[in-house]
Every structure is written in C-alpha cells, then in structure tokens.
C-alpha cells in the first residue's frame, strides 16, 4: 500500500515537472510565449490549490509566480492591447497604394 502511494506521488511530481519544463521552453520562443505562460499559469493555480488543501504551508510563492505568468501571458498574447496598438501604428505608417 505504501509503495503504491509513493508511485502515485512520483508520477504526479514528474507530470508537474513536465508541464513546467514545457511551459518554460515555450516561453523562450517568441511565437509561443503566450501559450508557455498560460501553461505556467495553470501549473501555479494547481500549486496554489495543492498548498491550500493538500500539503499545507504558504501558497504565497505559487501565487506570486502565477501572477507573473499571467502578466507574461497577457503581454505576449497577439490579441492584447499592446499588440493591437502596435499593429495600428504600423498600419498608419504603411503607405497605401
């Protein structure tokens, strides 16, 4: 029974590590930065819930990292206000035929 519980927790930790690694790698590529940050945000939401209801302790680090990942997801999203503003400026500067 104890070994089965250990295996379950090991698989969960490896799955979380895979999500964190894939989110970090996607964050390094400018085109997929928004998706990587969204994966990291979802992982931090799960970490916060785990801290609150399963293992105890302070969820503050997960909350701070989640807020930062959410900000990066918002700023790197092609549909965010910053990108739309940049597209509008580019459109005004481009000569029309």
N, C-alpha and C positions, 0 to 999 in steps of 0.2 A: 504494500500500500504506500509506503514512504517513497519507494523508488518511482512509482507511477506519478506521484505528486511532484517529485524532482524533475521528471521528464517533461511534465506539462509546463512547469515554470521555465525550464530551459528553452523549450520551443517558443514560449511567449517572449522571452528575452531576445532570442535570435530573430524573431519576427519584428520586434520593435527596432532592433539594430539594423535590419534590412531596410525598414522604412526610413530610418534616419539617414542611412548611407545613400539610399536612392534620392531622397529629398535634397541632401547636400550636393550630390553630383548634378542633379537637375538645376540646382540653384547656380552652379558655376557656369552654365551655358545660358547666354543672354536670352535666347529664344524661349527656353523652357523654364526661365527663372520663376515665373508666376506659379507654375504647376509644382515646382520643387518647394516653394514657400508654402503652398497650400498643403502639401503632404506633411511638411514640418509642423504647420499649424494644427492639423488633425492629430498628429502624434502628441503634441503638447497638450491638447484638450484631453486626450486619453491619459496622459501622465497626471494631469491635474485631478481627474476623476479617480484614478488609482490612488493618489496620495490622500484624497479626501475620504474614500470609502473602504480601501483595502489595507494599505500598509501604514497609514498614519504619517505623521510628520508634516512639515510645512510644504504646501504646494506653491510657495512664492517663486522659486526658480522656474518652475514649469509655466507659471502664469506670465512671468516677465518674458521668457523665451517665446511663448505663444503670441504675446502682443507684438514682439519684434517680428516674428514670422508673418503675422497678419499684416503688419505695416509693409513689409517687403512684398507680400503677395499683392497688396493693393497698389503699390507704386510700380511694380513691374508688369501689371496687367495691361495689355494693349488697349483695353477699353476704359482705363482710368482717366481721370480729369487731366492729369499731366500729359498723357499721350495724346488725348484729343486736342488739347491746346497746342501741342507741338505740331500736330497734323494740320490744324487750322492756320498756323503761322506759315508752314511750308506751302500750303495751298495758296495763300496770299502772295508769297514771294515767287511762286512759279508763274512765268509768263504764259498767258493764254494765246492760242493761235487765232 
